[in-house]
Amino acid sequence: MIKDEIDKIRGFTIIELLVVISILAILTGLLLPVLQRARLKGLDTHCMSNLRQLSLAGQMYWDDNNSQAFSYRGNSLNGGNTYWFGWLGRGDEGKRRFDISKGVLYKYIKNSSIQTCARLDYINDEFKLKATGAAYGYGYNLHLDGGSSLKPVVMTTLSSPSTVAFLADAAQVNTFQSPASKNNPMIEEFYYVNSREQTAHFRHNKESYVAFCDGRVELVGFSSGSIDHRLPEQWIGRLPSKVLLLKSVYRE
């Protein structure tokens, strides 16, 4: 009788424990990729939200400025320069002062939930900070700027704003500013994209989110052969020229 009572309360055998552990390991292996995909999907959704809010800010800016696109770079001010995304002081990389409130879109987004794109990995060992603060992680289509000898584009002259990029995920490979070097290439945030330089960042599963001039946001792949070979695993390259250049989309 005592033996029967002992049998009733005995624990798992070693074999039973191993079976349970094996089952848990299998379930964990199946669950982790699902959770990772869900986490990345959430980050992607937030990036899209950022770009939609910035696109809306761009539309409001154009409405307030006779439909004229803004310049990429503004005036020198207080020992630094103003850019579309804010003010950036001069000085040592990683220690430069930064003021996002000086950006041309700030008054339209100052109460928004926009944050730097979470897929721009600031804690990566290969990442080099430019300033004490960060911008959004997006680059302005430099072809809208008009260049040094031209005025910024008048948006109403675009016959197909839905095919012209306004902003896109951006970064560049730096090999010329400490702590980066030719032997230690590092990724850093960047602020414009164009058809010539490798500054578009395809950080969303080898694609880049692009906000078009009509407010639409969608994923776009990289131009063939454009990925920067110095940090190929970071997927930094060029967007297809067809979404950046404007010659074919002006109204007559």
C-alpha positions in Angstrom: 0.0 0.0 0.0 2.8 2.4 0.9 4.5 1.5 -2.4 1.3 2.4 -4.3 1.2 5.8 -2.6 4.9 6.5 -3.5 4.2 5.5 -7.1 1.4 8.1 -7.2 3.6 11.0 -6.1 6.8 10.1 -7.9 8.3 12.8 -10.3 9.2 12.6 -13.9 11.8 10.1 -15.1 14.9 11.3 -16.9 13.5 10.1 -20.2 10.2 12.0 -19.6 12.1 15.2 -18.8 14.2 14.9 -21.9 11.0 14.4 -24.0 9.4 17.5 -22.4 12.6 19.6 -23.0 12.8 18.5 -26.6 9.2 19.4 -27.2 9.8 22.9 -25.6 12.9 23.4 -27.7 11.0 22.5 -30.9 8.2 24.9 -30.0 10.6 27.6 -29.2 12.4 27.1 -32.5 9.1 27.4 -34.3 7.9 30.4 -32.3 11.0 32.7 -32.4 10.9 33.3 -36.1 7.3 34.1 -35.9 7.9 36.6 -33.1 10.8 38.1 -35.0 8.8 38.6 -38.1 6.0 40.2 -36.1 8.5 42.6 -34.4 10.0 43.6 -37.8 6.5 44.1 -39.2 5.8 46.5 -36.4 9.0 48.4 -37.1 8.1 48.6 -40.8 4.6 49.9 -39.9 6.1 52.6 -37.8 8.5 53.6 -40.6 5.6 53.9 -43.0 3.7 56.0 -40.5 6.8 58.3 -40.2 7.0 58.8 -44.0 3.2 59.4 -44.3 3.4 62.1 -41.7 6.4 63.7 -43.3 4.7 63.5 -46.7 1.7 65.3 -45.2 4.0 67.9 -43.8 5.6 68.3 -47.3 2.2 68.9 -48.8 1.4 71.6 -46.2 4.8 73.2 -46.9 4.1 73.3 -50.6 0.6 74.8 -50.0 2.2 77.6 -48.0 5.0 78.3 -50.5 3.3 78.5 -53.9 3.9 74.8 -54.5 7.7 75.3 -54.6 9.8 72.4 -53.2 12.2 73.3 -50.4 16.0 73.5 -50.8 18.1 70.7 -49.3 20.4 73.1 -47.6 19.6 76.5 -46.1 21.7 79.3 -44.6 24.7 79.1 -42.2 23.6 79.8 -38.7 25.3 79.9 -35.3 28.4 77.9 -36.3 26.5 75.3 -38.3 24.2 74.9 -41.3 20.5 74.5 -41.7 19.2 71.6 -43.8 15.7 70.4 -44.6 15.8 68.1 -41.6 17.2 70.6 -39.0 20.3 72.4 -38.0 23.6 70.7 -37.7 26.6 72.3 -36.0 30.2 71.9 -37.1 32.7 70.0 -35.1 33.9 66.5 -34.3 31.8 63.6 -35.7 29.5 62.2 -33.0 29.7 65.4 -31.0 28.1 67.9 -33.4 25.2 69.8 -32.0 21.8 69.1 -33.6 18.5 70.9 -33.6 15.6 69.3 -35.4 13.3 72.2 -34.7 15.2 74.3 -37.4 14.0 71.9 -40.2 11.6 73.3 -42.8 9.0 70.7 -42.0 9.2 70.9 -38.2 6.3 73.3 -37.7 4.0 70.9 -39.4 5.1 67.8 -37.4 6.2 69.1 -34.0 3.3 67.5 -32.3 3.5 64.2 -34.2 4.8 60.8 -33.2 7.6 60.7 -35.8 10.8 59.1 -34.5 14.0 57.9 -36.2 13.3 54.8 -38.2 13.9 51.9 -35.9 15.4 49.8 -38.7 18.3 52.3 -38.8 20.4 50.4 -36.2 22.2 53.0 -34.0 23.6 50.4 -31.6 25.3 48.4 -34.3 29.1 48.4 -34.0 29.4 49.5 -37.6 27.3 52.6 -37.0 29.0 56.0 -36.8 27.0 58.9 -35.2 27.2 62.3 -36.9 25.8 64.4 -34.0 24.6 64.3 -30.5 21.1 63.9 -31.9 19.6 62.1 -34.8 17.3 63.1 -37.7 14.6 60.8 -39.1 16.7 58.3 -41.0 15.3 59.5 -44.4 16.8 61.3 -47.4 15.3 64.0 -49.5 15.1 63.5 -53.3 17.9 65.9 -54.3 16.5 66.3 -57.8 13.5 68.3 -56.3 16.0 70.8 -54.9 16.9 72.0 -58.4 20.7 72.2 -57.7 23.0 75.2 -57.2 22.1 76.9 -60.4 18.3 76.1 -60.5 15.4 76.9 -58.3 13.6 74.1 -56.5 10.9 72.3 -58.5 7.4 73.8 -58.5 5.4 70.7 -57.6 2.4 71.6 -59.7 4.6 71.2 -62.8 4.8 67.5 -62.1 2.4 65.6 -64.3 2.7 62.4 -62.3 3.7 63.1 -58.6 2.8 59.5 -57.8 5.9 58.4 -59.7 8.4 60.8 -58.2 10.1 60.1 -54.9 9.9 62.7 -52.1 11.7 61.0 -49.2 13.3 57.5 -48.8 15.2 55.4 -46.3 18.7 56.7 -46.4 22.2 56.1 -45.1 25.8 56.0 -46.4 29.1 54.2 -45.9 31.7 56.5 -44.4 35.4 55.7 -44.8 36.8 59.3 -44.4 35.8 60.6 -40.9 37.1 59.1 -37.7 36.3 56.6 -36.2 35.6 55.4 -39.8 38.5 54.8 -42.2 39.2 52.9 -45.4 40.1 49.9 -43.3 37.1 50.4 -41.0 34.1 51.4 -43.1 31.0 52.4 -41.0 27.4 53.2 -41.7 26.0 56.6 -40.8 22.7 58.4 -41.3 22.3 60.5 -44.4 20.0 63.1 -45.6 19.4 62.9 -49.3 19.1 60.4 -52.2 19.8 61.0 -55.8 20.6 59.0 -59.0 24.4 59.2 -58.6 25.4 58.4 -55.1 24.9 55.3 -52.9 22.8 56.8 -50.2 19.5 54.9 -50.3 19.2 52.3 -47.5 17.4 49.1 -48.3 17.0 48.1 -44.7 13.6 46.6 -45.0 14.4 43.1 -46.2 16.6 44.6 -49.1 14.0 47.2 -50.0 13.5 50.8 -49.1 10.4 52.6 -48.1 9.8 55.6 -50.4 7.3 58.4 -49.9 6.2 59.7 -53.3 5.1 63.3 -54.0 1.4 62.4 -53.9 1.8 61.0 -50.3 1.8 57.4 -51.2 4.4 55.2 -49.4 5.6 51.9 -50.7 8.6 49.6 -50.8 11.1 50.0 -53.7 14.0 47.7 -54.6 17.6 48.8 -55.3 19.0 49.6 -58.7 20.8 46.6 -60.1 24.5 46.6 -59.2 24.3 49.6 -57.0 24.9 48.1 -53.5 28.0 49.6 -51.9 30.6 46.8 -51.8 32.3 48.2 -48.7 29.5 47.1 -46.4 27.4 44.9 -48.6 25.5 43.4 -45.7 24.0 46.8 -44.9 22.3 47.1 -48.3 23.1 50.7 -49.1 22.9 51.7 -52.8 20.8 53.6 -55.3 17.1 53.8 -56.0 16.1 53.3 -59.6 16.5 56.5 -61.6 12.9 56.4 -62.8 11.6 57.3 -59.3 14.2 60.1 -58.8 14.7 62.0 -62.1 12.0 64.4 -63.3 12.6 65.0 -67.0 9.8 62.7 -68.1 7.2 63.9 -65.6 7.0 67.7 -66.2 3.8 69.1 -67.6 4.2 70.8 -71.0 
